[in-house]
């Protein structure tokens, strides 16, 4: 099953870097949208979610937070995002 995945991210975001590394290691194909390099991506994210919190994913059109609020990156959480 092929999914269209967009990752909203920022270079200085630790959770973003962990999630990107996880996705790369598990051969999850995605399009990267860095909200600091392209401010329009940040505007899209804020319009859809009401905030600029990253990482954020769009999986087959569904907006999904790519982190657990107040918790460090977790491989188990990342696996749950992709059904791994």
C-alpha positions as CSV (number, residue, x, y, z in Angstrom):
1,X,0.0,0.0,0.0
2,X,1.5,3.3,-1.1
3,X,0.7,6.4,0.9
4,X,1.2,10.0,0.1
5,X,3.1,11.5,3.0
6,X,4.2,15.1,3.6
7,X,6.5,15.9,6.5
8,X,6.4,19.5,7.8
9,X,9.6,20.0,9.6
10,X,12.4,22.4,10.6
11,X,16.1,21.9,10.5
12,X,16.6,22.9,14.2
13,X,13.9,20.7,15.5
14,X,15.3,17.6,17.3
15,X,12.1,15.6,17.1
16,X,11.9,16.4,13.4
17,X,15.4,15.1,12.8
18,X,14.6,11.9,14.8
19,X,11.4,11.3,12.8
20,X,13.1,11.9,9.5
21,X,15.9,9.4,10.4
22,X,13.3,6.9,11.5
23,X,11.3,7.3,8.2
24,X,14.5,7.0,6.1
25,X,15.6,3.9,8.1
26,X,12.2,2.3,7.4
27,X,12.0,3.3,3.8
28,X,9.0,5.5,4.3
29,X,8.7,7.8,1.2
30,X,7.8,11.4,2.0
31,X,8.0,14.9,0.7
32,X,9.8,17.3,3.1
33,X,8.4,20.8,3.7
34,X,10.8,22.8,5.9
35,X,8.7,25.6,7.5
36,X,11.8,27.8,8.1
37,X,13.2,27.5,4.6
38,X,9.8,28.2,3.0
39,X,7.5,30.4,5.0
40,X,4.5,29.4,2.8
41,X,4.8,25.9,4.3
42,X,4.6,27.4,7.8
43,X,1.5,29.3,6.7
44,X,-0.1,26.1,5.4
45,X,0.7,24.3,8.6
46,X,-0.7,27.1,10.8
47,X,-3.9,27.4,8.6
48,X,-4.6,23.6,9.0
49,X,-3.5,23.0,12.6
50,X,-3.7,26.5,14.3
51,X,0.0,26.3,15.3
52,X,3.5,25.9,14.0
53,X,4.4,22.8,16.0
54,X,6.6,20.4,14.1
55,X,7.0,17.6,13.1
56,X,3.6,17.4,11.5
57,X,2.5,14.9,8.9
58,X,-0.1,14.8,6.2
59,X,-0.8,11.1,5.4
60,X,-3.2,10.6,2.5
61,X,-4.7,14.0,3.2
62,X,-5.1,13.5,7.0
63,X,-3.1,16.0,9.3
64,X,-1.4,14.1,12.1
65,X,0.9,15.4,14.8
66,X,4.3,13.7,14.4
67,X,5.2,14.0,18.1
68,X,3.8,13.3,21.5
69,X,3.3,16.5,23.5
70,X,5.7,16.8,26.4
71,X,7.5,13.5,25.6
72,X,10.8,12.8,23.8
73,X,10.9,11.1,20.5
74,X,9.7,7.5,20.7
75,X,10.3,4.8,18.1
76,X,7.1,3.0,19.2
77,X,5.1,6.2,18.6
78,X,6.7,6.7,15.2
79,X,5.9,3.1,14.3
80,X,2.2,3.7,15.3
81,X,2.1,6.6,12.8
82,X,2.9,4.3,9.9
83,X,1.4,1.1,11.0
84,X,4.8,-0.6,11.4
